[in-house]
Amino acid sequence: MEISILQFFESLRNGFGTACAFVFSLFGETLFLVVLICLIYWIYEKQLGEKLVMVSFSSMSVNSFLKAAVARPRPYTTGKVSRLDIDAGPLLSTTDLMPNASFPSGHSQMSAGMFFTGAFRYKKWWAWVIFPLLTLGVMWSRLYFGVHYPSDVLVGASLGALFAIFWELAYRKFGKAKLYIFAGFALLSIVFAIIFRTDKSMIELCACTVASAICLPIENKWIRFENAKGVKNRIFRALIGLVCVGGVYALFSFLPFDFLDLLVFKFIKYFLTVSMAILPVPLLFKKLKL
């Protein structure tokens, strides 16, 4: 049944469909969404950005654990459906995917968490129409590319929506205790990383989650930057923030390849990158009165 569905989407592949699938899939790409979350956090609404950090990193830590534990081969490995090869560098690629990481779909889970969090934020009818439709678009794109089974995207999107609901309730019911709850997810991510200590994505997500769990309470207590006011301040914040965070991330590319291949350096790289986004950058905004 699932293979038949994938073969149907495979038969519909064309230039326009591929372009649409490419755009939809971007909404599940880690790099794209991290930049989007940073911009929301810095220049649009601090609390929404903070919530998206918690939803995304807690959700994707669980996603990475399930991928490693289940180790389901992707559909194209069966030979019954082909993979549509896309290689747009850091933006989007289907050629560098781990072949045994099909379940659940990370793109579907990440995008559902983001979009449903947005729907809870706006509480408007149009949000509850547009955001679920965008999630469906991401789910469809992964089937169109032949990199996930229908059950992968359904479970991924369901988990993403559940995490959005969980954190919405945490914000409403537990107030400041939400940071302790997130710290619990950070500890859980450490346990996952120890169990699957050779899994690169597990190490990267652990670093992001731990850095967020440490830095968010510090920012809330001692820095406490506020939402930007005025277009000029927002532009300056975006430029300064992206340069600082991008600089830390790019700095590791100058290390010898043997160092970059070590998982401990991957942990340090992502830990410092996320820490820069949450602490030094907002402190710089405050000092510059942006």
N, C-alpha and C positions, 0 to 999 in steps of 0.2 A: 504493500500500500504506500509506504513512505517513498520507496524508490519510484513508483509510478507518478507520484506528485512531483518529484524532482525531475523526472524525465519530461513531464509536461512543461515545466518551466524552462527546461533546457531547449525544448522545441520552439519556444517563443523568443529565444535570444535574438536581439538585433541591436543596431547601433544606438537607437534612442533608448531602448530598455536598459542597455548597459550603462549609458550615461546617467539614467535615473537611479539605477542600483548603486552606482558609484557615489552619488550625492547622498542617498539614504544611508549607505554604509559608513559614511564619514561621521554620522551622529553616534556611532558606536565605537569609533576609534579613540584609543586612550589619549594620544597626543592632542587631537582636536578638542576633546572634552575637557582635558586638563587646562588647556588655554582658555576655553570658554568659562570654566569654573573660576579660574583666576580673575578673569575680567569681570565676572559677576561680583566676586568677592571684593575686588578693589574699587570698581567704578560704578556699580549699579546698586547692589543691596548686600551689605555685609552678612546679615543673618541668613539670607537665602544662599549665599555662597558657602557659608559655614555648614548649613544643612546639606548642601550638595556634596561637600567633602565627606561628611559622615555617611551619607547614603551610598556614595560611589565606592569609597574604600572598604567599608564594611561588607557591602554586597559583593564586590569583586574579589575580596579575600576568600569568601565562601565559594564563589564561582571557580576560582583557581584551585581550591582544595577538591571540589567535586570533579573538575576536569582530570586532575591527577589521580584521584581515587577510582573513578569509573574507567578512564582511559579508553573511551569509545572511539574506534577508527572513524575518520571522516568518510562521507559517502563516496567520494571519488576514488578512495582506495579499493573499493569493491570492483571497479572497472565497469559497473553498470550505468554510471553517470559520469560525465566529464566535469572537470573544474574549469571555470572561466578564469584564465590567468590575467591578473591585474597587478601591475607593479608600478606604483606611483611614489616610490621612495618612502619617506616617513609619513606621507599622507595616508596611503592605503595600499595594502599588498595582500594578495591571496597566495603568493608563491612561497612565503616564508612561514606558513602556518605549521604548527606541530600536528602531524598526521593522526595522532591518538588523543586529540583534545577536542572532540566534537561536542560532548555533552557536559554541561548545558552551554548554549550560545552566549559568549561573553558580550558580543555586540548587542544582542537582544536584551540581556539583563542590564547592561550599563545604560542603554538608551531608555528603557522602561523606568528605571530608577530616576533618571534625570527628568523625563517628561512628566511622570506622575507627581514628582515633587513640585514641578512647575504648575501642574493643574491644581494641586492643593494650595499653592501660594495665591493664585489668582482667583480661584473660587467663582469663575465665570463659566457660562454654558459653552462659550467658544473654546475655552481651554480644555474642557472635557470632551470636545470633538476633535480639535486639532492635534493635541498631544498624543492621544491614543492612536490617531491615524498615522502620525509620524512614527510611532513605535511599530505599527503594522508594516510601515514602509521599510524600516530597518530589518524586521523579521523576513519580509519578502526578499530583500536584497541578498540575504545570506543563503536562501534557497535558490535564488536565481544564479548565484555564483557557484552553486554546487558544493559548498563547504560545510553545510549543516543539514541534518535531517529535520523534518517538521517538528518532531518531538523535542529536538534540541532547542529550537527557537521558542516553542510554546512554554517549556519549563523555564528557560532563561528569562523570558518576558514576565512570567508569573512571579518568579523570585524577585526580579527587579521591582515590580509593583508592590510586592509584600514588604520589601525593605523600605520603600517610600512610605507605605502606610505605617510601618513600625516606627520610623523616625518622626513622622507627623504626630503620632500619639505620644512619643517620648518628649517632643517639644511642648506639647499641650499639657501633659500630665506631670512631668518630672522636673521641669525647669532646669536649674543648674546641674541636677543629677545626670542630665544627658551626657555630660562630659565624662562622668565615671562609667556610664554604660559604654561609651565609645572606647574608653580605656580597656574595658573588658574585651571588646572586639580586637583591639591592638594586641592584647595578650594572647588571644586565640590565634591571631595571625602568626605570632611567634611560634606557637605550638605547631601550626600547619607547616611553617618554614623548616622547623626541626625535623618533622616527619618526612617531608619531601625536600630535603636540603640540597638536592641537585637540580631542582626545578627553578629555572631562571625567573619565570613570571611570579612564582611564589615569593622569591626573595625580594623582587622589586616591589610587589604589593605590600609585603611585610614592612619594608622600609618606609613606604608612603604612609601606611596606616599608623605605624609607631611614631613617625615624625609629626603627623597631624595630632595624635593623641597627646603628645608632649607639648607642642607649640600652641595649640588653640587655648588651653587654660592660661598659659603665660600671657598670650595676647589679650585675653579677656580681662586679666587682672591688672597688668602693668602698662600695656600700650593703649588699648581701647581706642583704636582709630575709628573715625566716624565715616558715614557715607559721603561720597564726594558731592560738592555743590558747584554747579556751573560746568559748561561744556569744556572750557579751557582746562580746568582742574582734572576732569575725567581723561582728557587726551594726554596730559602730562603723566598722570598716574599709569595709564596703559603703557606708554612708551618706557617710562622708568622701570615699571614692574617687569615687563617682558625682556628688557635688556639685562636686568639684574638676574632674573631667574634663568633666562637663556644663556647668560654668561657662565653661571655655575654649571649648568647642564653641559655646555660645550667644552668647558675646561677639561673634562675627563677625556675628551677625544684626543688631547695632546699626550696622554699617557701611552707608554708602549703597549702594543697589542696584548702581550702576555698578561699585563696588569688588568686590562679591560676585560679579559676573559675570566678573571677570578670573581667568584660570586660575592666575596666580601667587598670588593670595589664597586660592584653593582649596588649593593646595599648602601654603601656610603654615598654613591652618586645620587640615588633617588632620595635618600634621607636628607642630604644637604639641599637638594633642589626644592623639595617640599618645605623644608624649614625656612629657606630664603623667602618663599612666597608668603608664608604666614607671619614671620617675625621681622626680619630686617627691612623688607619692603614696606610694610605698613608703618614701621617706626620711621622710615625715611619720609613717607607721606606726611606724617605728623610733624616732623622736624622742619620740613619745607612748607608746612601749612597749606598743603594741597587738598 
